[in-house]
Amino acid sequence: MGTKMRGLMIRPLVLPLAAALWLGSAGAALADCNRQGGTALAPTVVHFDTDSTVIKPEYRKELNEVAEQNRGNPNMKICIEGQADKQGNAAYNEKLALRRAEAVAAYLEKQGLPRKLFDISTRGEAFGEGLVSDLLGNDEAQSDRRVEVLVIRF
């Protein structure tokens, strides 16, 4: 018994492992940002088109919820980590990833969250081709063009 994705048969135990690996990047960002302890809320992931920093409407709704749930709480940190895919020059992608993170930070600030609570970082080029993308049937480039937002409450 298993799930068929992109021509692969995935056993029920493999899918949770693959999902954990794919979401593991949020764990890495959390470890970097959460040096003082605290309770992390579920990450919000914003995906971008190729070479774009424009936040799509479907992700604005999610970011609005982040702002609404956390507005007025000074006892938190908001970790915002930008990423890019492996298309093009690595130096350019590093800057693109940072511009994406800054775009999300600016949007959250307009929604009433103070910028002083933000910890903005970048991983530049993210994962690229890999087993997890193949297992989950994701377009790996699309999954790499993202910003992860992690709210940590103290």
C-alpha positions as CSV (number, residue, x, y, z in Angstrom):
1,M,0.0,0.0,0.0
2,G,1.4,3.4,-0.9
3,T,0.8,6.6,-2.8
4,K,1.8,7.0,-6.5
5,M,3.4,10.3,-7.3
6,R,5.2,11.2,-10.6
7,G,5.5,7.5,-11.4
8,L,7.0,6.6,-8.0
9,M,5.4,4.4,-5.5
10,I,5.9,6.0,-2.0
11,R,5.3,3.9,1.1
12,P,3.3,5.6,3.8
13,L,6.4,5.9,6.1
14,V,8.5,7.5,3.4
15,L,6.1,10.4,2.7
16,P,6.3,11.9,6.3
17,L,10.1,11.6,6.1
18,A,10.2,13.3,2.7
19,A,7.9,16.1,4.0
20,A,10.1,16.5,7.1
21,L,13.2,16.8,4.9
22,W,11.5,19.4,2.6
23,L,10.3,21.4,5.6
24,G,13.6,21.0,7.3
25,S,14.8,24.3,5.9
26,A,12.4,26.0,8.2
27,G,14.1,24.2,11.0
28,A,17.5,25.5,9.9
29,A,16.1,29.1,9.8
30,L,14.6,28.6,13.2
31,A,17.8,27.3,14.7
32,D,19.7,30.4,13.4
33,C,17.0,32.9,14.4
34,N,15.8,31.3,17.7
35,R,19.0,31.6,19.7
36,Q,17.2,32.9,22.8
37,G,14.6,30.2,23.1
38,G,10.9,30.7,22.7
39,T,8.0,29.0,21.1
40,A,7.9,28.8,17.3
41,L,4.6,29.0,15.5
42,A,4.1,27.1,12.3
43,P,6.1,28.7,9.4
44,T,4.4,30.6,6.6
45,V,5.9,30.1,3.2
46,V,5.6,32.6,0.4
47,H,6.5,31.4,-3.1
48,F,7.6,33.7,-5.9
49,D,7.8,33.6,-9.7
50,T,11.2,33.5,-11.4
51,D,13.3,36.6,-10.9
52,S,10.4,38.3,-9.0
53,T,9.9,39.9,-5.6
54,V,6.2,40.5,-6.1
55,I,4.0,38.9,-3.4
56,K,1.1,37.1,-5.0
57,P,-2.4,37.7,-3.7
58,E,-2.8,34.2,-2.2
59,Y,0.2,34.8,-0.1
60,R,-0.9,38.3,1.0
61,K,-3.8,36.7,2.7
62,E,-1.5,34.4,4.7
63,L,0.8,37.3,5.6
64,N,-2.3,39.3,6.7
65,E,-3.1,36.5,9.1
66,V,0.4,36.5,10.5
67,A,0.2,40.2,11.1
68,E,-3.3,40.0,12.6
69,Q,-2.4,37.2,15.0
70,N,0.8,38.9,16.2
71,R,0.0,42.7,16.1
72,G,0.6,44.3,19.5
73,N,2.8,41.5,20.9
74,P,6.3,42.9,21.6
75,N,7.4,39.6,23.1
76,M,8.3,37.9,19.8
77,K,10.7,37.7,17.0
78,I,9.8,37.3,13.3
79,C,12.4,35.4,11.3
80,I,12.2,36.2,7.6
81,E,14.4,34.1,5.4
82,G,14.7,34.6,1.6
83,Q,15.7,31.9,-0.9
84,A,16.2,31.6,-4.6
85,D,16.5,28.7,-7.0
86,K,19.7,27.7,-8.7
87,Q,18.9,29.3,-12.1
88,G,21.5,32.0,-12.9
89,N,24.4,33.5,-11.1
90,A,24.9,32.6,-7.4
91,A,25.8,36.2,-6.4
92,Y,22.7,37.5,-8.2
93,N,20.5,34.9,-6.5
94,E,21.9,35.9,-3.1
95,K,20.7,39.4,-3.7
96,L,17.4,38.3,-5.1
97,A,16.7,36.1,-2.0
98,L,17.4,39.1,0.2
99,R,15.1,41.4,-1.9
100,R,12.4,38.8,-1.5
101,A,12.9,38.7,2.3
102,E,12.8,42.5,2.4
103,A,9.6,42.6,0.3
104,V,7.9,40.3,2.8
105,A,9.3,42.4,5.7
106,A,8.0,45.6,4.1
107,Y,4.6,44.0,3.6
108,L,4.4,42.8,7.2
109,E,5.5,46.3,8.4
110,K,2.6,47.9,6.4
111,Q,0.3,45.5,8.2
112,G,1.3,46.9,11.6
113,L,4.2,44.7,12.7
114,P,7.2,46.7,14.0
115,R,10.4,46.2,11.9
116,K,12.5,46.0,15.0
117,L,11.0,42.6,15.6
118,F,12.3,41.2,12.3
119,D,15.4,39.1,11.8
120,I,15.9,39.1,8.1
121,S,18.3,36.6,6.5
122,T,18.9,34.8,3.3
123,R,20.1,31.3,2.2
124,G,20.7,32.6,-1.3
125,E,20.4,29.6,-3.6
126,A,18.4,26.9,-1.9
127,F,18.0,23.2,-2.6
128,G,17.7,22.8,-6.3
129,E,17.2,19.4,-7.8
130,G,16.7,16.6,-5.2
131,L,15.1,13.5,-4.0
132,V,12.5,15.3,-1.9
133,S,11.2,17.3,-4.8
134,D,11.0,14.2,-6.9
135,L,9.1,12.3,-4.2
136,L,6.6,15.1,-3.5
137,G,6.1,15.9,-7.1
138,N,7.0,19.5,-6.7
139,D,8.7,21.7,-9.2
140,E,12.0,22.1,-7.3
141,A,12.7,25.5,-8.7
142,Q,9.3,26.8,-7.6
143,S,9.8,25.4,-4.1
144,D,13.2,27.1,-3.9
145,R,11.8,30.5,-4.9
146,R,10.4,31.3,-1.5
147,V,10.5,33.3,1.8
148,E,9.9,31.5,5.1
149,V,8.4,33.5,7.9
150,L,8.8,32.0,11.4
151,V,7.2,33.8,14.4
152,I,8.8,33.0,17.7
153,R,7.0,34.1,20.9
154,F,8.8,34.5,24.2
